[in-house]
Amino acid sequence: MNKIDITSSAIEKGIDLVGGFIEKLAGSSLEEAGLLLADMVRIRRLKNQIKIFSEAKRIAEENNISIKQIDLKILVPLLEFSSLEEDKTLQQKWSNLIVNFSDESQNYESSIFPFILSQLNKKDVDGFESLNTKSFNHYIGVLNSRIVKDNLLRLGLIETHTSGAYSEVPIGHKHRKTELGIQFYNCCSNKKDI
């Protein structure tokens, strides 16, 4: 069986091969439609960024936070990933993350947090935050969605807790935030809400 070549040069050759044919079929309207679509996506992303950074500015001003410059390694993913978020709950998490990274009194410098937040949807965040209830001095709870649980485990935000001390919760349903999860939760939260 022959291997399929999916290198960028093979893809470029494929595009060159069919590009002329498609252009003859559609004419210049295809290129114009592509540009129009790209412009519409850019506008949506810009609107998302404006909402998120406006809220971050409001939070910083409301809390008299002294702003420091964010390291470029963190700033670029913040700009890129946050611009893709359209859910209001997650936009708030992005605003909080930006404020906490830029707060002169904080020492958050983990470049992984923007990546982690970009990997979460509203159900993931709701499930993760449901583990915020303290029980027996541990963050512990039940996650009913296997997909949410698997995603949070994959990202290292939670761990399965199997100690017999929590016998009232069925084995396999005991989860708690990891140290990374607690730090991430704090960094994505408004300090007044913690």
N, C-alpha and C positions, 0 to 999 in steps of 0.2 A: 504494500500500500504506500503510495507517495505521500510525502508530507506536504501540507499546504503552507506556502510561504506567505507569512503575514507581516513581514518587515515593512517599515515605512516606505522603502524604495519600491517594493512590490505593490503597495497600495497606491503610491503615486503613479506607477506605470499603469495600473488598472484605471485610475481616474483619467489619465491622459488618453487611454484607449477608448473609453466610452464617452468622455467629456465632449468631444467634437460631435459625436452622433446625437447626444442629448441636446446640445446647443442647436443643431440643425432642426431637431424636432420642436423645440420650445422657443427658439429664437432668443433674443435678448431679454425677454420677459422673465425667463427662469432666473437669470442673474439678478435682475431687478427685484424679483420676489424674494430671492435669498437675502439680498441686502436689506429689504424692508423688514423681513423676519428678524434678522440680526439686530436691526435698529430697535425693533419692538422689545426684544429680549434685553438689550442694553438699557432701555428706558425703565423696564420693570425692575431690573437689578439696581439701577440708580435710585428709584423710588424706595426700594427696600432699604438701601444704605442710608438714605436721608431720614427715614423713619427711625431706624436703629440708632444712628448717631445723634439725632435730635433728642431722643429719649435719654441717651447716655449723657448728653450735655445737660439736660434738665436735672437728672439725678445728681450729677457732679455739682451743679450750682446749688441745688436744694440742700445738699449735705456739706457744702463748703469744702469740697475736696480739692486739694492742690494737685494739679495735673503734672505728670512727668512724661517725658518722651518714651514711647513704646519701642522696644527693639524691633528692627525691621523684620527679623525672623518670625516675630509674633504678629506684627502689624499687617503684613501682606496676607497671611491666611485669614486674619480677622476681616480684612476688607473683602477678600474673595469669597470666603464661605458665607459670611453674613449677608452678602448681597443676594444670595440664592434663597434666603429664608422668607417665606410669605406668611407663615403662621404667627399670629400675634403673641401667643405664649412663648414661642421660641425666639421671636424678635426681642422680647423682654429679656430672655436669658442672654442673648447677644449683647444687648445694651449693658446689662449688669457685668458681663465678662469684660467689656471694653472699659467700663468705669473702674473695675477692680484692677485690671492690668495697668491702667494709667494713674491710679491713686498713688501719690508719692509716699503715703504712709504704709502701703502694702508692699509685699515682696513676692508677688506672683510673677513668675517668669517661665512657667512651663509652656513650651511651644506646642505641647500635645493637646491642651485644652480646646483650642479652636477646631482641631481635627475631630476630637471626640464629640463636641457639640454639633459639628456638621453631620455626624453619623446618626444623630438621634431625631426621631419624629415625636409628635405630641404624645402618643401612647407610651413611648419609651420614657419620656420625661415624667409623665403621670405615674408610671410604674416605679420609676426610680425614686420619685418624691414620696411615694406611699411608704417607702422604707424609712422615712424620717422619724417615725414614732419610736421613741426609746422604750425598750422593754428589757428588763434585766441588765441595764447599763450597756446594751448593745443596740445598734440599729438592726432591727430584724422585722421581717414581714413575709407575706405571701404574695407571690407574683402569679397571677392566673393565666397570663399569656405566655406560652412557650417561646414565641418569637421575641417578645420583649425580654424575657429572661435570658435567652440565648444571646441577644444583642448586648445586653448589659454585662453579661459574663465575658463575651468576646472582647469588649472594650476595657475590661478590668475594673469596672465600676462597682461590681458586687461579687460576692463569693457565696457559695453554698455552705451553710452552717449545719453540721450534722451532730452536734453535741446532744447528749441525752438530757441535758438540763432543760431543754425546750420541748418536752414530751407532748405538750398540748398542741404543737404544730406538727403535721405529718412530715415524716422524713422526705427530703427532696423538695420541700416547699419552704425551707428555712433559708432565707437569704439576708445578708447584711451588706452594708456598704464597706468597701475596702478603704484603706487609707487614701488611695488615689481618688476613690469615689467621694469621700468626705471632702477632700480638698477641692475637687471639681465642683461639688455641690456648693461649697462656700464661695468659690470664685464666680459662679453663675447666679449668685443670689444677691439681692439688695441687702446691705448690711442691716437695715432696719427690720428685715423680715426674718433674720436668723435668730 
